[in-house]
Amino acid sequence: MDFLSWYDWLTPTNPMASIFFGLIFTVIVGVTVWWDTRKMRSAFVAALTGILVTVGGVAILNAIGFYA
């Protein structure tokens, strides 16, 4: 099993690829929120929410056998 494939940005093929791209998206959202509001707390809440959704989504998809 490879860590990343060229098409993982469309549909991740393993949990690590999902977490990788989820965290990249979370960083982009966190920076965008900070840039728009200039409040570190808002950026932290957005980033924390993104991390929790990413990890939770990967856990659910892994539990139902999406990556198998």
PQR file with spaces between the fields and no chain letter, atoms N, CA, C, O and H, PARSE charges and radii, in Angstrom:
ATOM       1  N    MET     1       0.856   -1.174    0.000 -0.4000 1.5000
ATOM       2  CA   MET     1       0.000    0.000    0.000 -0.0000 2.0000
ATOM       3  C    MET     1       0.902    1.236    0.000  0.5500 1.7000
ATOM       4  O    MET     1       1.792    1.372    0.839 -0.5500 1.4000
ATOM       5  N    ASP     2       0.654    2.125   -0.952 -0.4000 1.5000
ATOM       6  CA   ASP     2       1.396    3.377   -1.027 -0.0000 2.0000
ATOM       7  C    ASP     2       0.768    4.410   -0.109  0.5500 1.7000
ATOM       8  O    ASP     2      -0.420    4.351    0.209 -0.5500 1.4000
ATOM       9  H    ASP     2      -0.069    2.014   -1.634  0.4000 1.0000
ATOM      10  N    PHE     3       1.600    5.359    0.309 -0.4000 1.5000
ATOM      11  CA   PHE     3       1.082    6.444    1.149 -0.0000 2.0000
ATOM      12  C    PHE     3       0.188    7.367    0.332  0.5500 1.7000
ATOM      13  O    PHE     3      -0.926    7.683    0.751 -0.5500 1.4000
ATOM      14  H    PHE     3       2.565    5.407    0.051  0.4000 1.0000
ATOM      15  N    LEU     4       0.664    7.800   -0.826 -0.4000 1.5000
ATOM      16  CA   LEU     4      -0.114    8.686   -1.692 -0.0000 2.0000
ATOM      17  C    LEU     4      -0.046    8.219   -3.132  0.5500 1.7000
ATOM      18  O    LEU     4       0.986    7.742   -3.604 -0.5500 1.4000
ATOM      19  H    LEU     4       1.569    7.544   -1.167  0.4000 1.0000
ATOM      20  N    SER     5      -1.146    8.363   -3.806 -0.4000 1.5000
ATOM      21  CA   SER     5      -1.213    8.139   -5.245 -0.0000 2.0000
ATOM      22  C    SER     5      -1.621    9.450   -5.895  0.5500 1.7000
ATOM      23  O    SER     5      -2.101   10.356   -5.213 -0.5500 1.4000
ATOM      24  H    SER     5      -1.984    8.751   -3.423  0.4000 1.0000
ATOM      25  N    TRP     6      -1.437    9.562   -7.196 -0.4000 1.5000
ATOM      26  CA   TRP     6      -1.723   10.832   -7.873 -0.0000 2.0000
ATOM      27  C    TRP     6      -3.193   11.198   -7.800  0.5500 1.7000
ATOM      28  O    TRP     6      -3.530   12.379   -7.886 -0.5500 1.4000
ATOM      29  H    TRP     6      -1.046    8.826   -7.750  0.4000 1.0000
ATOM      30  N    TYR     7      -4.083   10.220   -7.644 -0.4000 1.5000
ATOM      31  CA   TYR     7      -5.520   10.497   -7.628 -0.0000 2.0000
ATOM      32  C    TYR     7      -6.099   10.558   -6.213  0.5500 1.7000
ATOM      33  O    TYR     7      -7.317   10.647   -6.058 -0.5500 1.4000
ATOM      34  H    TYR     7      -3.810    9.260   -7.574  0.4000 1.0000
ATOM      35  N    ASP     8      -5.262   10.513   -5.186 -0.4000 1.5000
ATOM      36  CA   ASP     8      -5.753   10.578   -3.808 -0.0000 2.0000
ATOM      37  C    ASP     8      -6.400   11.923   -3.481  0.5500 1.7000
ATOM      38  O    ASP     8      -7.210   12.004   -2.557 -0.5500 1.4000
ATOM      39  H    ASP     8      -4.273   10.441   -5.312  0.4000 1.0000
ATOM      40  N    TRP     9      -6.064   12.961   -4.207 -0.4000 1.5000
ATOM      41  CA   TRP     9      -6.704   14.244   -3.916 -0.0000 2.0000
ATOM      42  C    TRP     9      -8.168   14.227   -4.341  0.5500 1.7000
ATOM      43  O    TRP     9      -8.950   15.043   -3.854 -0.5500 1.4000
ATOM      44  H    TRP     9      -5.406   12.896   -4.958  0.4000 1.0000
ATOM      45  N    LEU    10      -8.559   13.326   -5.228 -0.4000 1.5000
ATOM      46  CA   LEU    10      -9.968   13.175   -5.618 -0.0000 2.0000
ATOM      47  C    LEU    10     -10.709   12.281   -4.639  0.5500 1.7000
ATOM      48  O    LEU    10     -11.694   12.697   -4.029 -0.5500 1.4000
ATOM      49  H    LEU    10      -7.924   12.662   -5.624  0.4000 1.0000
ATOM      50  N    THR    11     -10.233   11.058   -4.494 -0.4000 1.5000
ATOM      51  CA   THR    11     -10.806   10.089   -3.572 -0.0000 2.0000
ATOM      52  C    THR    11      -9.667    9.377   -2.862  0.5500 1.7000
ATOM      53  O    THR    11      -9.009    8.525   -3.461 -0.5500 1.4000
ATOM      54  H    THR    11      -9.433   10.721   -4.990  0.4000 1.0000
ATOM      55  N    PRO    12      -9.420    9.702   -1.609 -0.5600 1.5000
ATOM      56  CA   PRO    12      -8.313    9.059   -0.880  0.2800 2.0000
ATOM      57  C    PRO    12      -8.485    7.542   -0.820  0.5500 1.7000
ATOM      58  O    PRO    12      -9.583    7.034   -0.592 -0.5500 1.4000
ATOM      59  N    THR    13      -7.387    6.838   -1.029 -0.4000 1.5000
ATOM      60  CA   THR    13      -7.436    5.384   -1.082 -0.0000 2.0000
ATOM      61  C    THR    13      -6.983    4.714    0.206  0.5500 1.7000
ATOM      62  O    THR    13      -7.058    3.491    0.321 -0.5500 1.4000
ATOM      63  H    THR    13      -6.495    7.250   -1.214  0.4000 1.0000
ATOM      64  N    ASN    14      -6.517    5.488    1.169 -0.4000 1.5000
ATOM      65  CA   ASN    14      -6.136    4.916    2.462 -0.0000 2.0000
ATOM      66  C    ASN    14      -6.309    5.988    3.543  0.5500 1.7000
ATOM      67  O    ASN    14      -6.370    7.177    3.231 -0.5500 1.4000
ATOM      68  H    ASN    14      -6.456    6.482    1.075  0.4000 1.0000
ATOM      69  N    PRO    15      -6.389    5.574    4.808 -0.5600 1.5000
ATOM      70  CA   PRO    15      -6.634    6.531    5.883  0.2800 2.0000
ATOM      71  C    PRO    15      -5.558    7.615    6.003  0.5500 1.7000
ATOM      72  O    PRO    15      -5.874    8.766    6.304 -0.5500 1.4000
ATOM      73  N    MET    16      -4.304    7.261    5.772 -0.4000 1.5000
ATOM      74  CA   MET    16      -3.240    8.262    5.899 -0.0000 2.0000
ATOM      75  C    MET    16      -3.371    9.353    4.836  0.5500 1.7000
ATOM      76  O    MET    16      -3.115   10.524    5.118 -0.5500 1.4000
ATOM      77  H    MET    16      -4.048    6.326    5.527  0.4000 1.0000
ATOM      78  N    ALA    17      -3.763    8.981    3.629 -0.4000 1.5000
ATOM      79  CA   ALA    17      -3.970    9.976    2.578 -0.0000 2.0000
ATOM      80  C    ALA    17      -5.131   10.895    2.948  0.5500 1.7000
ATOM      81  O    ALA    17      -5.067   12.102    2.711 -0.5500 1.4000
ATOM      82  H    ALA    17      -3.970    8.030    3.400  0.4000 1.0000
ATOM      83  N    SER    18      -6.185   10.336    3.525 -0.4000 1.5000
ATOM      84  CA   SER    18      -7.328   11.147    3.949 -0.0000 2.0000
ATOM      85  C    SER    18      -6.930   12.143    5.026  0.5500 1.7000
ATOM      86  O    SER    18      -7.312   13.312    4.971 -0.5500 1.4000
ATOM      87  H    SER    18      -6.237    9.356    3.718  0.4000 1.0000
ATOM      88  N    ILE    19      -6.168   11.684    6.000 -0.4000 1.5000
ATOM      89  CA   ILE    19      -5.723   12.577    7.070 -0.0000 2.0000
ATOM      90  C    ILE    19      -4.792   13.642    6.510  0.5500 1.7000
ATOM      91  O    ILE    19      -4.898   14.810    6.883 -0.5500 1.4000
ATOM      92  H    ILE    19      -5.858   10.734    6.045  0.4000 1.0000
ATOM      93  N    PHE    20      -3.881   13.256    5.621 -0.4000 1.5000
ATOM      94  CA   PHE    20      -2.945   14.200    5.012 -0.0000 2.0000
ATOM      95  C    PHE    20      -3.678   15.331    4.293  0.5500 1.7000
ATOM      96  O    PHE    20      -3.414   16.507    4.546 -0.5500 1.4000
ATOM      97  H    PHE    20      -3.795   12.307    5.318  0.4000 1.0000
ATOM      98  N    PHE    21      -4.590   14.976    3.405 -0.4000 1.5000
ATOM      99  CA   PHE    21      -5.301   16.006    2.656 -0.0000 2.0000
ATOM     100  C    PHE    21      -6.295   16.763    3.534  0.5500 1.7000
ATOM     101  O    PHE    21      -6.536   17.949    3.310 -0.5500 1.4000
ATOM     102  H    PHE    21      -4.804   14.021    3.200  0.4000 1.0000
ATOM     103  N    GLY    22      -6.873   16.094    4.527 -0.4000 1.5000
ATOM     104  CA   GLY    22      -7.754   16.783    5.474 -0.0000 2.0000
ATOM     105  C    GLY    22      -7.008   17.829    6.278  0.5500 1.7000
ATOM     106  O    GLY    22      -7.533   18.915    6.524 -0.5500 1.4000
ATOM     107  H    GLY    22      -6.678   15.130    4.709  0.4000 1.0000
ATOM     108  N    LEU    23      -5.784   17.512    6.692 -0.4000 1.5000
ATOM     109  CA   LEU    23      -4.992   18.475    7.458 -0.0000 2.0000
ATOM     110  C    LEU    23      -4.513   19.630    6.581  0.5500 1.7000
ATOM     111  O    LEU    23      -4.450   20.771    7.038 -0.5500 1.4000
ATOM     112  H    LEU    23      -5.357   16.630    6.492  0.4000 1.0000
ATOM     113  N    ILE    24      -4.177   19.340    5.329 -0.4000 1.5000
ATOM     114  CA   ILE    24      -3.814   20.434    4.415 -0.0000 2.0000
ATOM     115  C    ILE    24      -4.993   21.391    4.243  0.5500 1.7000
ATOM     116  O    ILE    24      -4.826   22.609    4.312 -0.5500 1.4000
ATOM     117  H    ILE    24      -4.229   18.413    4.958  0.4000 1.0000
ATOM     118  N    PHE    25      -6.179   20.836    4.018 -0.4000 1.5000
ATOM     119  CA   PHE    25      -7.369   21.668    3.877 -0.0000 2.0000
ATOM     120  C    PHE    25      -7.645   22.442    5.166  0.5500 1.7000
ATOM     121  O    PHE    25      -8.027   23.611    5.110 -0.5500 1.4000
ATOM     122  H    PHE    25      -6.314   19.847    3.962  0.4000 1.0000
ATOM     123  N    THR    26      -7.459   21.808    6.323 -0.4000 1.5000
ATOM     124  CA   THR    26      -7.676   22.462    7.609 -0.0000 2.0000
ATOM     125  C    THR    26      -6.726   23.634    7.803  0.5500 1.7000
ATOM     126  O    THR    26      -7.138   24.689    8.284 -0.5500 1.4000
ATOM     127  H    THR    26      -7.149   20.859    6.368  0.4000 1.0000
ATOM     128  N    VAL    27      -5.466   23.463    7.436 -0.4000 1.5000
ATOM     129  CA   VAL    27      -4.501   24.565    7.541 -0.0000 2.0000
ATOM     130  C    VAL    27      -4.920   25.725    6.642  0.5500 1.7000
ATOM     131  O    VAL    27      -4.851   26.883    7.055 -0.5500 1.4000
ATOM     132  H    VAL    27      -5.131   22.606    7.045  0.4000 1.0000
ATOM     133  N    ILE    28      -5.349   25.429    5.432 -0.4000 1.5000
ATOM     134  CA   ILE    28      -5.796   26.476    4.510 -0.0000 2.0000
ATOM     135  C    ILE    28      -6.997   27.218    5.088  0.5500 1.7000
ATOM     136  O    ILE    28      -7.054   28.446    5.031 -0.5500 1.4000
ATOM     137  H    ILE    28      -5.405   24.489    5.096  0.4000 1.0000
ATOM     138  N    VAL    29      -7.945   26.487    5.636 -0.4000 1.5000
ATOM     139  CA   VAL    29      -9.127   27.123    6.239 -0.0000 2.0000
ATOM     140  C    VAL    29      -8.732   27.952    7.456  0.5500 1.7000
ATOM     141  O    VAL    29      -9.216   29.072    7.622 -0.5500 1.4000
ATOM     142  H    VAL    29      -7.898   25.489    5.683  0.4000 1.0000
ATOM     143  N    GLY    30      -7.861   27.418    8.308 -0.4000 1.5000
ATOM     144  CA   GLY    30      -7.418   28.161    9.492 -0.0000 2.0000
ATOM     145  C    GLY    30      -6.728   29.465    9.129  0.5500 1.7000
ATOM     146  O    GLY    30      -6.992   30.502    9.736 -0.5500 1.4000
ATOM     147  H    GLY    30      -7.468   26.508    8.173  0.4000 1.0000
ATOM     148  N    VAL    31      -5.844   29.413    8.139 -0.4000 1.5000
ATOM     149  CA   VAL    31      -5.152   30.630    7.697 -0.0000 2.0000
ATOM     150  C    VAL    31      -6.138   31.619    7.079  0.5500 1.7000
ATOM     151  O    VAL    31      -6.037   32.825    7.306 -0.5500 1.4000
ATOM     152  H    VAL    31      -5.630   28.570    7.645  0.4000 1.0000
ATOM     153  N    THR    32      -7.082   31.113    6.306 -0.4000 1.5000
ATOM     154  CA   THR    32      -8.093   31.988    5.700 -0.0000 2.0000
ATOM     155  C    THR    32      -8.955   32.663    6.759  0.5500 1.7000
ATOM     156  O    THR    32      -9.250   33.853    6.652 -0.5500 1.4000
ATOM     157  H    THR    32      -7.164   30.134    6.122  0.4000 1.0000
ATOM     158  N    VAL    33      -9.361   31.915    7.779 -0.4000 1.5000
ATOM     159  CA   VAL    33     -10.158   32.502    8.871 -0.0000 2.0000
ATOM     160  C    VAL    33      -9.336   33.548    9.614  0.5500 1.7000
ATOM     161  O    VAL    33      -9.845   34.623    9.930 -0.5500 1.4000
ATOM     162  H    VAL    33      -9.122   30.948    7.867  0.4000 1.0000
ATOM     163  N    TRP    34      -8.074   33.244    9.895 -0.4000 1.5000
ATOM     164  CA   TRP    34      -7.244   34.222   10.583 -0.0000 2.0000
ATOM     165  C    TRP    34      -7.065   35.476    9.727  0.5500 1.7000
ATOM     166  O    TRP    34      -7.138   36.594   10.238 -0.5500 1.4000
ATOM     167  H    TRP    34      -7.661   32.370    9.639  0.4000 1.0000
ATOM     168  N    TRP    35      -6.832   35.291    8.436 -0.4000 1.5000
ATOM     169  CA   TRP    35      -6.628   36.424    7.531 -0.0000 2.0000
ATOM     170  C    TRP    35      -7.876   37.319    7.485  0.5500 1.7000
ATOM     171  O    TRP    35      -7.773   38.545    7.436 -0.5500 1.4000
ATOM     172  H    TRP    35      -6.773   34.383    8.021  0.4000 1.0000
ATOM     173  N    ASP    36      -9.038   36.691    7.501 -0.4000 1.5000
ATOM     174  CA   ASP    36     -10.282   37.447    7.411 -0.0000 2.0000
ATOM     175  C    ASP    36     -10.622   38.141    8.722  0.5500 1.7000
ATOM     176  O    ASP    36     -11.075   39.285    8.708 -0.5500 1.4000
ATOM     177  H    ASP    36      -9.122   35.695    7.541  0.4000 1.0000
ATOM     178  N    THR    37     -10.412   37.470    9.866 -0.4000 1.5000
ATOM     179  CA   THR    37     -10.845   38.022   11.151 -0.0000 2.0000
ATOM     180  C    THR    37      -9.715   38.637   11.959  0.5500 1.7000
ATOM     181  O    THR    37      -9.961   39.484   12.818 -0.5500 1.4000
ATOM     182  H    THR    37     -10.044   36.541    9.877  0.4000 1.0000
ATOM     183  N    ARG    38      -8.468   38.221   11.696 -0.4000 1.5000
ATOM     184  CA   ARG    38      -7.289   38.632   12.475 -0.0000 2.0000
ATOM     185  C    ARG    38      -7.429   38.271   13.952  0.5500 1.7000
ATOM     186  O    ARG    38      -6.856   38.931   14.818 -0.5500 1.4000
ATOM     187  H    ARG    38      -8.268   37.533   10.998  0.4000 1.0000
ATOM     188  N    LYS    39      -8.198   37.214   14.229 -0.4000 1.5000
ATOM     189  CA   LYS    39      -8.364   36.723   15.594 -0.0000 2.0000
ATOM     190  C    LYS    39      -7.826   35.301   15.666  0.5500 1.7000
ATOM     191  O    LYS    39      -8.290   34.411   14.953 -0.5500 1.4000
ATOM     192  H    LYS    39      -8.664   36.678   13.525  0.4000 1.0000
ATOM     193  N    MET    40      -6.857   35.106   16.522 -0.4000 1.5000
ATOM     194  CA   MET    40      -6.245   33.788   16.655 -0.0000 2.0000
ATOM     195  C    MET    40      -7.237   32.776   17.218  0.5500 1.7000
ATOM     196  O    MET    40      -7.180   31.598   16.864 -0.5500 1.4000
ATOM     197  H    MET    40      -6.481   35.829   17.101  0.4000 1.0000
ATOM     198  N    ARG    41      -8.135   33.210   18.080 -0.4000 1.5000
ATOM     199  CA   ARG    41      -9.109   32.282   18.657 -0.0000 2.0000
ATOM     200  C    ARG    41     -10.037   31.722   17.583  0.5500 1.7000
ATOM     201  O    ARG    41     -10.337   30.528   17.587 -0.5500 1.4000
ATOM     202  H    ARG    41      -8.181   34.167   18.367  0.4000 1.0000
ATOM     203  N    SER    42     -10.488   32.562   16.674 -0.4000 1.5000
ATOM     204  CA   SER    42     -11.353   32.096   15.589 -0.0000 2.0000
ATOM     205  C    SER    42     -10.620   31.109   14.696  0.5500 1.7000
ATOM     206  O    SER    42     -11.187   30.096   14.287 -0.5500 1.4000
ATOM     207  H    SER    42     -10.244   33.532   16.671  0.4000 1.0000
ATOM     208  N    ALA    43      -9.368   31.400   14.395 -0.4000 1.5000
ATOM     209  CA   ALA    43      -8.572   30.491   13.572 -0.0000 2.0000
ATOM     210  C    ALA    43      -8.354   29.165   14.296  0.5500 1.7000
ATOM     211  O    ALA    43      -8.397   28.106   13.670 -0.5500 1.4000
ATOM     212  H    ALA    43      -8.907   32.223   14.727  0.4000 1.0000
ATOM     213  N    PHE    44      -8.121   29.211   15.600 -0.4000 1.5000
ATOM     214  CA   PHE    44      -7.924   27.999   16.386 -0.0000 2.0000
ATOM     215  C    PHE    44      -9.186   27.149   16.407  0.5500 1.7000
ATOM     216  O    PHE    44      -9.112   25.929   16.257 -0.5500 1.4000
ATOM     217  H    PHE    44      -8.085   30.072   16.109  0.4000 1.0000
ATOM     218  N    VAL    45     -10.336   27.773   16.591 -0.4000 1.5000
ATOM     219  CA   VAL    45     -11.606   27.033   16.607 -0.0000 2.0000
ATOM     220  C    VAL    45     -11.862   26.392   15.243  0.5500 1.7000
ATOM     221  O    VAL    45     -12.288   25.239   15.173 -0.5500 1.4000
ATOM     222  H    VAL    45     -10.396   28.764   16.713  0.4000 1.0000
ATOM     223  N    ALA    46     -11.609   27.120   14.168 -0.4000 1.5000
ATOM     224  CA   ALA    46     -11.793   26.568   12.824 -0.0000 2.0000
ATOM     225  C    ALA    46     -10.839   25.400   12.585  0.5500 1.7000
ATOM     226  O    ALA    46     -11.242   24.374   12.037 -0.5500 1.4000
ATOM     227  H    ALA    46     -11.263   28.057   14.225  0.4000 1.0000
ATOM     228  N    ALA    47      -9.576   25.550   12.994 -0.4000 1.5000
ATOM     229  CA   ALA    47      -8.593   24.488   12.798 -0.0000 2.0000
ATOM     230  C    ALA    47      -8.924   23.270   13.658  0.5500 1.7000
ATOM     231  O    ALA    47      -8.833   22.138   13.183 -0.5500 1.4000
ATOM     232  H    ALA    47      -9.249   26.384   13.440  0.4000 1.0000
ATOM     233  N    LEU    48      -9.301   23.485   14.895 -0.4000 1.5000
ATOM     234  CA   LEU    48      -9.652   22.375   15.775 -0.0000 2.0000
ATOM     235  C    LEU    48     -10.876   21.628   15.238  0.5500 1.7000
ATOM     236  O    LEU    48     -10.913   20.398   15.262 -0.5500 1.4000
ATOM     237  H    LEU    48      -9.375   24.405   15.281  0.4000 1.0000
ATOM     238  N    THR    49     -11.857   22.356   14.764 -0.4000 1.5000
ATOM     239  CA   THR    49     -13.039   21.729   14.172 -0.0000 2.0000
ATOM     240  C    THR    49     -12.656   20.905   12.950  0.5500 1.7000
ATOM     241  O    THR    49     -13.133   19.782   12.781 -0.5500 1.4000
ATOM     242  H    THR    49     -11.827   23.356   14.744  0.4000 1.0000
ATOM     243  N    GLY    50     -11.801   21.457   12.101 -0.4000 1.5000
ATOM     244  CA   GLY    50     -11.353   20.726   10.918 -0.0000 2.0000
ATOM     245  C    GLY    50     -10.606   19.455   11.275  0.5500 1.7000
ATOM     246  O    GLY    50     -10.804   18.420   10.639 -0.5500 1.4000
ATOM     247  H    GLY    50     -11.414   22.369   12.238  0.4000 1.0000
ATOM     248  N    ILE    51      -9.752   19.519   12.281 -0.4000 1.5000
ATOM     249  CA   ILE    51      -9.008   18.337   12.706 -0.0000 2.0000
ATOM     250  C    ILE    51      -9.947   17.268   13.248  0.5500 1.7000
ATOM     251  O    ILE    51      -9.809   16.089   12.921 -0.5500 1.4000
ATOM     252  H    ILE    51      -9.591   20.360   12.798  0.4000 1.0000
ATOM     253  N    LEU    52     -10.904   17.680   14.078 -0.4000 1.5000
ATOM     254  CA   LEU    52     -11.850   16.714   14.642 -0.0000 2.0000
ATOM     255  C    LEU    52     -12.722   16.074   13.564  0.5500 1.7000
ATOM     256  O    LEU    52     -12.976   14.870   13.605 -0.5500 1.4000
ATOM     257  H    LEU    52     -11.016   18.637   14.344  0.4000 1.0000
ATOM     258  N    VAL    53     -13.179   16.868   12.608 -0.4000 1.5000
ATOM     259  CA   VAL    53     -13.990   16.327   11.512 -0.0000 2.0000
ATOM     260  C    VAL    53     -13.161   15.377   10.645  0.5500 1.7000
ATOM     261  O    VAL    53     -13.652   14.327   10.231 -0.5500 1.4000
ATOM     262  H    VAL    53     -12.973   17.846   12.575  0.4000 1.0000
ATOM     263  N    THR    54     -11.924   15.738   10.376 -0.4000 1.5000
ATOM     264  CA   THR    54     -11.057   14.886    9.564 -0.0000 2.0000
ATOM     265  C    THR    54     -10.813   13.552   10.254  0.5500 1.7000
ATOM     266  O    THR    54     -11.008   12.495    9.654 -0.5500 1.4000
ATOM     267  H    THR    54     -11.526   16.591   10.712  0.4000 1.0000
ATOM     268  N    VAL    55     -10.393   13.596   11.497 -0.4000 1.5000
ATOM     269  CA   VAL    55     -10.091   12.355   12.223 -0.0000 2.0000
ATOM     270  C    VAL    55     -11.360   11.531   12.428  0.5500 1.7000
ATOM     271  O    VAL    55     -11.339   10.311   12.266 -0.5500 1.4000
ATOM     272  H    VAL    55     -10.235   14.455   11.984  0.4000 1.0000
ATOM     273  N    GLY    56     -12.451   12.182   12.780 -0.4000 1.5000
ATOM     274  CA   GLY    56     -13.717   11.464   12.966 -0.0000 2.0000
ATOM     275  C    GLY    56     -14.222   10.845   11.676  0.5500 1.7000
ATOM     276  O    GLY    56     -14.687    9.706   11.670 -0.5500 1.4000
ATOM     277  H    GLY    56     -12.468   13.173   12.912  0.4000 1.0000
ATOM     278  N    GLY    57     -14.134   11.587   10.587 -0.4000 1.5000
ATOM     279  CA   GLY    57     -14.569   11.056    9.296 -0.0000 2.0000
ATOM     280  C    GLY    57     -13.731    9.880    8.843  0.5500 1.7000
ATOM     281  O    GLY    57     -14.261    8.895    8.327 -0.5500 1.4000
ATOM     282  H    GLY    57     -13.756   12.513   10.591  0.4000 1.0000
ATOM     283  N    VAL    58     -12.425    9.977    9.032 -0.4000 1.5000
ATOM     284  CA   VAL    58     -11.546    8.865    8.669 -0.0000 2.0000
ATOM     285  C    VAL    58     -11.854    7.644    9.539  0.5500 1.7000
ATOM     286  O    VAL    58     -11.866    6.518    9.044 -0.5500 1.4000
ATOM     287  H    VAL    58     -11.995   10.776    9.451  0.4000 1.0000
ATOM     288  N    ALA    59     -12.098    7.859   10.806 -0.4000 1.5000
ATOM     289  CA   ALA    59     -12.418    6.735   11.698 -0.0000 2.0000
ATOM     290  C    ALA    59     -13.717    6.049   11.270  0.5500 1.7000
ATOM     291  O    ALA    59     -13.797    4.820   11.252 -0.5500 1.4000
ATOM     292  H    ALA    59     -12.088    8.774   11.208  0.4000 1.0000
ATOM     293  N    ILE    60     -14.724    6.840   10.930 -0.4000 1.5000
ATOM     294  CA   ILE    60     -16.004    6.267   10.495 -0.0000 2.0000
ATOM     295  C    ILE    60     -15.833    5.518    9.175  0.5500 1.7000
ATOM     296  O    ILE    60     -16.311    4.393    9.033 -0.5500 1.4000
ATOM     297  H    ILE    60     -14.659    7.838   10.946  0.4000 1.0000
ATOM     298  N    LEU    61     -15.155    6.137    8.215 -0.4000 1.5000
ATOM     299  CA   LEU    61     -14.955    5.475    6.925 -0.0000 2.0000
ATOM     300  C    LEU    61     -14.134    4.204    7.071  0.5500 1.7000
ATOM     301  O    LEU    61     -14.400    3.213    6.393 -0.5500 1.4000
ATOM     302  H    LEU    61     -14.766    7.051    8.331  0.4000 1.0000
ATOM     303  N    ASN    62     -13.153    4.224    7.938 -0.4000 1.5000
ATOM     304  CA   ASN    62     -12.344    3.032    8.179 -0.0000 2.0000
ATOM     305  C    ASN    62     -13.178    1.937    8.851  0.5500 1.7000
ATOM     306  O    ASN    62     -13.016    0.756    8.544 -0.5500 1.4000
ATOM     307  H    ASN    62     -12.936    5.030    8.490  0.4000 1.0000
ATOM     308  N    ALA    63     -14.070    2.330    9.769 -0.4000 1.5000
ATOM     309  CA   ALA    63     -14.903    1.360   10.481 -0.0000 2.0000
ATOM     310  C    ALA    63     -15.902    0.667    9.556  0.5500 1.7000
ATOM     311  O    ALA    63     -16.225   -0.504    9.758 -0.5500 1.4000
ATOM     312  H    ALA    63     -14.201    3.289   10.019  0.4000 1.0000
ATOM     313  N    ILE    64     -16.393    1.382    8.543 -0.4000 1.5000
ATOM     314  CA   ILE    64     -17.374    0.761    7.645 -0.0000 2.0000
ATOM     315  C    ILE    64     -16.703    0.069    6.460  0.5500 1.7000
ATOM     316  O    ILE    64     -17.385   -0.487    5.600 -0.5500 1.4000
ATOM     317  H    ILE    64     -16.131    2.333    8.379  0.4000 1.0000
ATOM     318  N    GLY    65     -15.380    0.100    6.411 -0.4000 1.5000
ATOM     319  CA   GLY    65     -14.666   -0.635    5.388 -0.0000 2.0000
ATOM     320  C    GLY    65     -14.446    0.102    4.077  0.5500 1.7000
ATOM     321  O    GLY    65     -14.230   -0.532    3.045 -0.5500 1.4000
ATOM     322  H    GLY    65     -14.826    0.552    7.109  0.4000 1.0000
ATOM     323  N    PHE    66     -14.496    1.410    4.097 -0.4000 1.5000
ATOM     324  CA   PHE    66     -14.308    2.193    2.875 -0.0000 2.0000
ATOM     325  C    PHE    66     -12.934    1.999    2.268  0.5500 1.7000
ATOM     326  O    PHE    66     -12.807    1.992    1.043 -0.5500 1.4000
ATOM     327  H    PHE    66     -14.672    1.925    4.936  0.4000 1.0000
ATOM     328  N    TYR    67     -11.904    1.840    3.080 -0.4000 1.5000
ATOM     329  CA   TYR    67     -10.541    1.751    2.598 -0.0000 2.0000
ATOM     330  C    TYR    67     -10.088    0.328    2.300  0.5500 1.7000
ATOM     331  O    TYR    67      -8.954    0.116    1.871 -0.5500 1.4000
ATOM     332  H    TYR    67     -12.007    1.845    4.075  0.4000 1.0000
ATOM     333  N    ALA    68     -10.952   -0.633    2.520 -0.4000 1.5000
ATOM     334  CA   ALA    68     -10.564   -2.032    2.317 -0.0000 2.0000
ATOM     335  C    ALA    68     -10.562   -2.432    0.850  0.5500 1.7000
ATOM     336  O    ALA    68     -10.256   -3.578    0.523 -0.5500 1.4000
ATOM     337  H    ALA    68     -11.873   -0.461    2.868  0.4000 1.0000
